[in-house]
Amino acid sequence: MQGWLRTSSAFVIFLASPLGTTWAQQGIYTCTADKGRAITSDRPIAECLDREQHERNPSGTVRRTIGPSLTAPERAALEARERQAAQKQARIAEERRRERALLVRYPNQAAHDKERAEALQQVDAVIQAAQKRVDQLLAQRQRIDAELEFYLKDPSKAPPELKRQAEDNTQSLNVQKRFIADQDSEKKRIQARFDAELAKLRPLWVPAAAAGLPAR
């Protein structure tokens, strides 16, 4: 309180001086230096770079507060902290946005379970079609093998066309088997995605239900 009174008194005296009259419209800088010494100037005060300064209006009210000046490493560290804080806030905001979108899409577990089932059914339909093609290829292979039985003693005498059919059949079967394996992996990915969504949605559904939001 005493420091403020000294600063205010110095400020009044400064305004009454010729220099104070000249700079009244541009703002006056005040601070309390070491040992409570009040300093007033028409520009930022070098002796107070390590502490707060106040730029005041001619009426004596504070126009703005100027924080302590920082060294280059201190400013770099401060900017890094500010960037990290801003990035964290951006991540939180993005996560909140995603949660809202997820809650709109799946207002309850029934809606989520339904979409999971539909996604799995689509993959199952693709697998069934591929399996049907496998069955066709296996039936074709039986016919090819039946013809190749005539050349068991000397396979080199088998007709080139028959050999080509056997090779093509083997390649097609391998392709279909790899495709079915990929679809099985896709089902696992779908299950994992819906499981992860469900873990996020369960705590979101509780406040929504408490708020009395209508189920969709």
C-alpha positions as CSV (number, residue, x, y, z in Angstrom):
1,M,0.0,0.0,0.0
2,Q,2.8,2.4,0.9
3,G,4.6,1.5,-2.4
4,W,1.4,2.3,-4.3
5,L,1.1,5.7,-2.6
6,R,4.7,6.5,-3.4
7,T,4.1,5.5,-7.0
8,S,0.9,7.5,-7.2
9,S,2.6,10.6,-5.7
10,A,5.5,10.3,-8.1
11,F,3.0,10.0,-10.9
12,V,1.2,13.2,-9.9
13,I,4.4,15.1,-9.5
14,F,5.5,13.9,-12.9
15,L,2.3,15.0,-14.6
16,A,2.7,18.5,-13.0
17,S,6.2,18.8,-14.5
18,P,6.9,20.2,-18.0
19,L,7.9,16.8,-19.2
20,G,4.8,15.3,-17.8
21,T,2.7,17.9,-19.7
22,T,4.5,17.1,-22.9
23,W,3.9,13.3,-22.7
24,A,0.5,13.2,-20.9
25,Q,-1.2,12.1,-24.1
26,Q,1.2,9.4,-24.9
27,G,1.1,7.5,-21.6
28,I,3.3,7.4,-18.6
29,Y,5.3,4.4,-17.3
30,T,5.6,3.7,-13.6
31,C,7.2,1.0,-11.5
32,T,8.5,0.3,-8.1
33,A,12.3,-0.4,-8.2
34,D,14.5,-1.9,-5.6
35,K,13.8,-1.0,-2.0
36,G,10.4,0.3,-2.9
37,R,11.7,3.3,-5.0
38,A,9.0,4.6,-7.3
39,I,10.1,5.5,-10.8
40,T,8.1,7.4,-13.4
41,S,9.1,7.9,-17.1
42,D,7.6,8.8,-20.5
43,R,9.0,5.5,-21.9
44,P,9.5,1.9,-20.7
45,I,11.8,2.0,-17.7
46,A,15.2,0.2,-18.1
47,E,15.6,-0.3,-14.4
48,C,12.4,-2.2,-14.2
49,L,12.8,-4.7,-17.1
50,D,13.0,-7.5,-14.5
51,R,9.6,-6.6,-13.0
52,E,6.1,-5.3,-13.8
53,Q,5.6,-1.8,-15.2
54,H,2.4,0.1,-15.6
55,E,1.5,2.3,-18.5
56,R,-0.9,4.9,-17.2
57,N,-3.4,7.3,-18.8
58,P,-3.2,11.0,-18.0
59,S,-6.0,10.4,-15.5
60,G,-3.7,8.0,-13.6
61,T,-5.6,4.8,-14.5
62,V,-3.6,1.8,-15.7
63,R,-3.7,1.5,-19.5
64,R,-1.8,-1.7,-19.5
65,T,0.6,-3.8,-17.5
66,I,3.9,-4.8,-19.0
67,G,5.4,-8.0,-17.7
68,P,9.1,-8.5,-16.9
69,S,11.3,-8.7,-20.0
70,L,12.7,-12.2,-20.7
71,T,16.0,-13.5,-21.9
72,A,16.1,-15.3,-25.2
73,P,16.1,-18.7,-23.6
74,E,13.4,-17.7,-21.2
75,R,11.2,-16.4,-24.0
76,A,11.9,-19.5,-26.1
77,A,10.8,-21.7,-23.1
78,L,7.7,-19.6,-22.6
79,E,6.8,-19.8,-26.3
80,A,7.3,-23.6,-26.2
81,R,5.0,-23.9,-23.2
82,E,2.4,-21.7,-24.8
83,R,2.6,-23.8,-28.0
84,Q,2.2,-27.0,-26.0
85,A,-0.7,-25.6,-24.1
86,A,-2.4,-24.4,-27.3
87,Q,-1.8,-27.9,-28.9
88,K,-3.3,-29.6,-25.9
89,Q,-6.4,-27.3,-26.0
90,A,-6.7,-28.0,-29.7
91,R,-6.5,-31.8,-29.1
92,I,-9.1,-31.5,-26.3
93,A,-11.4,-29.5,-28.5
94,E,-11.0,-32.0,-31.4
95,E,-11.7,-34.9,-29.0
96,R,-14.9,-33.2,-27.7
97,R,-16.0,-32.6,-31.3
98,R,-15.5,-36.3,-32.2
99,E,-17.4,-37.3,-29.0
100,R,-20.3,-35.1,-30.0
101,A,-20.3,-36.5,-33.5
102,L,-20.1,-40.1,-32.2
103,L,-23.0,-39.4,-29.7
104,V,-25.2,-38.0,-32.5
105,R,-24.5,-41.0,-34.7
106,Y,-25.0,-43.5,-31.9
107,P,-27.5,-42.1,-29.3
108,N,-27.7,-45.5,-27.6
109,Q,-26.2,-48.9,-27.6
110,A,-28.9,-50.4,-29.8
111,A,-28.0,-48.1,-32.6
112,H,-24.3,-48.9,-32.2
113,D,-25.0,-52.7,-32.1
114,K,-27.2,-52.4,-35.2
115,E,-24.5,-50.7,-37.2
116,R,-21.9,-53.2,-36.0
117,A,-24.1,-56.1,-37.1
118,E,-24.7,-54.5,-40.5
119,A,-21.0,-53.9,-41.1
120,L,-20.2,-57.5,-40.3
121,Q,-23.0,-58.8,-42.4
122,Q,-21.6,-57.0,-45.4
123,V,-18.2,-58.7,-45.0
124,D,-19.9,-62.0,-44.5
125,A,-21.7,-61.6,-47.8
126,V,-18.4,-61.0,-49.5
127,I,-16.9,-64.0,-47.8
128,Q,-19.9,-66.2,-48.9
129,A,-19.4,-65.1,-52.5
130,A,-15.7,-65.9,-52.4
131,Q,-16.4,-69.3,-50.7
132,K,-18.9,-70.1,-53.5
133,R,-16.1,-69.4,-56.0
134,V,-13.8,-71.7,-54.0
135,D,-16.4,-74.5,-54.2
136,Q,-16.6,-74.1,-57.9
137,L,-12.9,-74.2,-58.3
138,L,-12.7,-77.3,-56.1
139,A,-15.3,-79.1,-58.3
140,Q,-13.3,-78.0,-61.3
141,R,-10.2,-79.4,-59.7
142,Q,-11.8,-82.8,-59.2
143,R,-12.6,-83.0,-62.9
144,I,-9.0,-82.0,-63.8
145,D,-7.5,-84.5,-61.3
146,A,-9.8,-87.2,-62.8
147,E,-8.4,-86.6,-66.2
148,L,-4.8,-86.5,-64.9
149,E,-5.2,-89.9,-63.4
150,F,-4.7,-91.3,-66.9
151,Y,-1.2,-89.9,-66.9
152,L,-0.1,-90.9,-63.4
153,K,2.6,-93.3,-64.7
154,D,4.0,-90.6,-67.0
155,P,2.8,-87.0,-66.2
156,S,4.9,-85.7,-69.0
157,K,2.4,-87.1,-71.5
158,A,-0.5,-85.1,-70.1
159,P,-1.9,-82.6,-72.6
160,P,-0.5,-79.0,-72.2
161,E,-4.0,-77.6,-72.1
162,L,-4.8,-79.9,-69.1
163,K,-1.6,-78.9,-67.3
164,R,-2.5,-75.2,-67.9
165,Q,-6.0,-75.8,-66.5
166,A,-4.5,-77.4,-63.4
167,E,-2.1,-74.5,-62.9
168,D,-4.8,-71.9,-63.4
169,N,-7.0,-73.7,-61.0
170,T,-4.3,-73.8,-58.3
171,Q,-3.6,-70.1,-58.7
172,S,-7.3,-69.1,-58.5
173,L,-7.8,-71.2,-55.4
174,N,-4.8,-69.5,-53.7
175,V,-6.2,-66.1,-54.7
176,Q,-9.6,-66.8,-53.2
177,K,-8.1,-68.2,-50.0
178,R,-6.0,-65.1,-49.5
179,F,-9.0,-63.0,-50.2
180,I,-11.1,-64.8,-47.6
181,A,-8.3,-64.5,-45.1
182,D,-8.2,-60.7,-45.7
183,Q,-11.9,-60.5,-45.2
184,D,-11.6,-62.4,-41.9
185,S,-9.0,-59.8,-40.9
186,E,-11.4,-57.1,-41.9
187,K,-14.0,-58.5,-39.6
188,K,-11.5,-58.4,-36.7
189,R,-10.7,-54.8,-37.6
190,I,-14.5,-54.0,-37.6
191,Q,-14.9,-55.6,-34.2
192,A,-11.9,-53.7,-32.8
193,R,-13.2,-50.4,-34.1
194,F,-16.7,-50.9,-32.7
195,D,-15.3,-52.1,-29.3
196,A,-13.1,-48.9,-29.1
197,E,-16.2,-46.8,-30.0
198,L,-18.3,-48.6,-27.4
199,A,-15.7,-47.9,-24.7
200,K,-15.9,-44.2,-25.5
201,L,-19.7,-44.1,-25.9
202,R,-20.6,-45.8,-22.6
203,P,-19.6,-42.9,-20.4
204,L,-21.2,-40.4,-22.9
205,W,-24.5,-42.2,-22.8
206,V,-24.8,-41.8,-19.0
207,P,-25.0,-38.0,-18.9
208,A,-27.1,-38.0,-22.0
209,A,-29.6,-40.3,-20.3
210,A,-29.5,-38.3,-17.1
211,A,-30.3,-35.1,-19.1
212,G,-33.4,-36.8,-20.4
213,L,-32.3,-36.7,-24.1
214,P,-34.7,-38.7,-26.3
215,A,-33.4,-42.0,-27.6
216,R,-33.3,-42.2,-31.3
